[in-house]
Amino acid sequence: MEKYRSKVEDLSRKIASEMRLAVYDIEEKTTAKGKVIAVYLTKIGGVSLDECAQFSRALSAELDDLDFIPERYFLEVSSPGLERALKLKSHYASAINELVEIIWEQDHTLKTTKGWLREVNPDNIVLKDREEPVTIPFSSIHKARTCFSNNRTRE
């Protein structure tokens, strides 16, 4: 997908902007049914099923017209969900005050930390768990995601 990723991203962002949506992420996955291009959309208040369907039809039509993806693929469009991956700094910024789980490396050991995301700085993030705030450098993060919590107090 690297060969045509920027074209898919540009088309997706253009269509999303016209629909007052934002592209959260684009992934290429290989599944039992074959190659899948997954586009995740977001907006304040959430993305509806109808908006996903409308976006999917518009992007599919553009991709068919331009025909720059040589192999067979399936297009999936959805919201990133309540428990979503955090990959870009903008993802972290959009998750401030949410419960997150971070897998990161400290002293050559992988650690898993869960806490409320309080700050996103140029080089690190700050979580508050039940004890002291934890500062984690972006360079040490292996994987991160938001976690569903019905705890409204946000410790």
Buried (B, 14 or more C-beta within 10 A) or exposed (E): BEEBEEBBBEBBBBBBEEBEBBBBBBEBEEEEEEBBBBBBBBBEEEBEEEBBEBBBEBBEEBBEEEEEBEEEBEBBBBBBEEEBBBBEEEBBEBBBEBBBBBBBBEEEEEBEBEBBBBBBEEEBBBBBEEEEEBEBEBEBBEEBBBBEBEEEEEE
